[in-house]
Amino acid sequence: MDPLSDVLSLLKPRSYVSAGFDAGGNWSIQFSDQHERIKCYAVVSGGCWLSVEGVPDAVRLEKGDCFVLPSGRPFRLASDMALTPVDAGTIFPPARAGGVVTYNGGGDFFLVGSRFAVSGNHAGILLGMLPPIVHIRKETDQAALRWSVERMMQELHEPQPGGFLIAQHLAHMMLVQALRLHLAEGLGDGVGWFFALADKQMSAAINAMHDDPAHRWTLQELAERAGMSRSTFALKFKEMVGTSPMEYLTNWRMLLAGDRLANSSDPISVIALSLGYESESAFSTAFKRVMDCTPRQYGRGRNPASPSNGEGKAARPGRLESIAG
């Protein structure tokens, strides 16, 4: 698989609500608790403002725009940012099965899309690999998403047998396509794995590591994949990704190992060998250094990032966040 597919596969996104929102008049809604959720929506008619926690400026959304909020941060949608927001929980039923939610009589603004729950013991770290806002506003890019949006509208307005499953698949298509289009546009001066994928040289090296994580990669080999000198490659990789190539490789191997430990019955020795470690002890040392617990503790669900600690964060997030930038 490619790196974007790799990360989304570890996140295991599952669309559990595909719905529409029809608003009228003046309104402002705060979506506070977005822990380990990805939002993917398209504006069918009208316009509004979008504000995401940690992002300095609000973004204007117009008819045809698509946007993804992959980071799980609280956000706000409003017809006017000067209005006092109401909590989304007062408008959207907590366990709705889909359909269209109408607010203030509707008619002025219509939004369709889905929200995804993600799983995995380090979902928060993986979400940190993605930008806080993906905004698709170019007409050519919108056209690539239009079919999925229109089909989702049809499924929501005209329920048919199997409609829920179709809406789920359409939502997954919208999510991946939006992230793909965002990459194609170029991502400016951001730092992190996702931003580096927009650079052909860095992407070549990252793809090589993801294609064969068990290979004994050297800095020279990765530099050759990128078509650069070793020193120039190392410097550019650190500047764009936020960590050294070898640190990135180790961190990615440990995330793969964590997924295997949690979701398979493979012994540690087999997992270690599949990721390029001939010695189980060397693998266990690297795993503990990156994941802050031993492989056996992780496999038993006692890892520091497990939701059981009430926070869903690694005890020492710095090491893992280096893969996120």
N, C-alpha and C positions, 0 to 999 in steps of 0.2 A: 504493500500500500504506500501511498504518498504521505508526507508528514501531517498534513491537515486531517486526512482520514485516520491516521494513527491516533492523533490526539482525541478526535471526536469518538473513536471507537473505545478508548479508555474511559472517556466520560460516560459512554453509554446513554446518550440523550434519549429520552422517551417523551413523546408529546402526550401530555395527559389532559390538556384542554385546548381545543381549537375553537375559536369563537369570533364573534363580531361585536363591535361597539358602535352604537349609533347615538350621537350627542346633538343637542340643540342649544341655542343661546350661548350664554357665558358659563364656563365651567373650568374647574381646576381640580385635579385628582392626584393624590400622593400615593405611590406604591412603595410601601416601606420595607416589608420583609420579603426580600428576594433571594434569600440564602440558597446557593447552589441551584439557581434557575437561570435559564436562557430564554429571552423573549425574542420573537421574530414576527414582525408585523408589516403590513402594507396599507398605505392610505388610499382608500378607494375614492373618496370625495371630501372636499373641504380642506382645511388646514389647521394646524395647531403648533404649539411649542413643546419641545422636549428638553428637559433638564435632568442631567444625571449627576449623582453625587460624585464629587471629585473632579468634575469637568467644569472649567471656569465659565464657559458661555453656553447659553441655551441654543438649541438648534431648531430652526424653522422647518416644519414638515408640510409639504404640499401634496396635492393630488398626484398619485403615481409614485410617490416616494416609498421606498422600503427601508426598514431599519431593523437592526439586530442589536440587542443588549446582552452581550455574552458574559459580562463580568459578575453578574449577580448583585450589582450595586442598587441601592434605592434610587427611584427616579420619579419624575413628575411629568404629567401631560396636562396642558392647559390651553384654552382659547386665548387667555390673557395671563401672563405671568404675574401681574399685579394682584390677581385675585387670591384670596386665602384658600388653600387647598382643603378638600375633604379627603378622608381616608378611603382608599379603594375598597376596604372591607365593608363599607356601608353601601356600596353600589353593586359590587360583584359577589354573588353567592359563593361561599367557600368551596362548595362541592358541586358546582354546576357541570352538566355533561356537554356543554357546548351551546350552540344557538347564538342568538343576538341579544345583547343587553342594551336597552334603550334608556337614555338619560335626558332629562329636561325635554321630553317629547321627541327628541331626535330630529333628523332632517338636515342638519348643517355640516355634520362631520361623520364619516364612516370609516372604520378601521377593521381589518380582518387579520387573523394570524393565529399564532399558537405560543404557548409557553411550554418549556421543556424542563423536566426534572432531570438532574444528572446524578450519577452514582459513582462509586469508587472512593477508596479511602482518602485519596488526595485530590478530590474534585476541586477544592478551592485553589490548589496550586495550578491545576490544569486550566481552570477558568482564567487564572491570572496570565496565561499565555495569550489570551485573546484581548483585543482592544475594547475599551469601555463602550464605544458606540461605533457601529458600522452603518453608515448612511449612504444608501444608494439613490442618487438623484439624477444621474445622467439618463437621458431618454433611451439610449440604446441599451443600457444596462437594465432599465425598468422593463423594456420589452422582453428581455430574457426571462424575467420573473412573472410577466403578466399572465401567462397561461395558468401557472400554479395558483395565482391570486384569484383569477376569475373562476377557476374550478372550485376553489375553496368557498368562494361566495355562493356558488350554486349549491354546494353540499350543505351549507349552513341555512340557506333560505328555503331549499326544497329537499328536506330530509328523505333519504332513500335507504333501503336495506344495505348494510355495509358502509354507510356514509361515514361513520366515526373512523373506521379503519382507513378509508380513502383520505379523509382530512388529515390523519396522522402522517401518512406517507407524503402528502402534499406539503405539510409543514416541514418535514425533513428535507425535502427538495429545496424549499425556500431558504432554509437555514444554510445548507451547504452552498447553494448558488450565490447567496448574498456574500458569504465569506470569500468565495472564489472571485467574485467581481471586485470586492474590496481590495484583494491582493493585486488584481490586474491593474487597478488604478494607480498603484504606488502609494506608499503610506508615509511619505515625508520623513521626518527626523525621529520617529519613535524608536525606542530601544526595546528589544525583546525578540523572541523566536519568531512570532508571527510577522513582525515587521521585516525581519531578515529574509523571510521567504520571498518578499517582493524584489530582492536583489538577486540577479542571476548567479553571481559568483557564490554568494552565501547559500543560496538555495541548493546549488549543486553539491556543496559539502554537507549540508543538513540532510538532503535526500540520500546521500551515500551512507551516512550513519544510520538513518532509519531503515534503509533497504537491507543492511547487513550489520545489525548491532553487535553480533558475535565476532566480527572481524577485528583483528588486532590493528586498528587504525593508528597510523602515526601522523604527526603534524605535517610531515612532508607529503604523505599520500593525500591527505585532505586538501592541502594547498594545490597539489597537482590537479585534483578534481575541480577546484575553483579556477584553475588557470592563473595562479598567482605565485609569487615567491613565498617561501615559508614565513619570513618575518612580516611581510606586508599582509599576508592572509591572517596571521595570528592577531595582529593589531586591529585589522578591520572587523574580524569576527568578534573580538572583545568589545569593540565600540558599538557594533550593531546588535549583538545578542545579549551583551551584559555579562558574559562569562567566557572563559577560554574554551576552545574546541574540545579539549580532553575532559574538562569539567562537564561540559554539556553532554558529551557521550556517556560519561559515568552516570550522571543524573537521569538521563533517558533510560539507560539500562536498568536502573533501580526502580523507576516507575513501571517499566515492563515487568520486572520481577515481582513487584508488589501486586500487580494485577494477576499474575500467575499464582502467587501464593494465596490470594484471596478467592480465586475462582477456579482453581484446578486442584487435583490431588497429586500433582507432580512433586516428587521429592526435591529437596533443596539442591542436591548434587546435580540432578538433571537440569534444573533451572539455571544453575550456575554455569554449567557447560554450554547451554544453549545461548548464553550471553557473553561467551568468551572467557570464562573463568575456569581454568583447569583444576584449581584448588577450591574446595568448598570453604575453607577457612579464609582465603583471600576474598572470596565473594561475600562472606558474612561480615568481614571487616569493612568492606566498601559499603555494604548495605546499611550497616549500623551507623557509619559516618554520615551517610546521606539521609537516611530515613529516621534516625534517632531511636531505633529499636532493632532487635535482632530479627532475622527472617522468621524464626519460629514464633516469636511474640507477634509479629505482623500477621502470620498465617492464622493465629488463634484469635485475631481481632483485638489484640492488646496494643496496637500501634498508637503513638501519640496523636495521630491525625484522625483517629476513629471518632465518629459522632458521639460515642459514649462519654467523651470527656466534657461534653456540653458546649464545646466551642467549634469543633470541626476544623481546627488548625493544627499544624505541626508544632511540636514543642519548640523547635529551633528552625523557623521557616526560612532563614536566610539561605541555607544551602539549596533547598529545593526551589526557592524562588529565583535562583540564578538561572534556571532553565526557562523561567517565565520572563525574565528581564524586569 
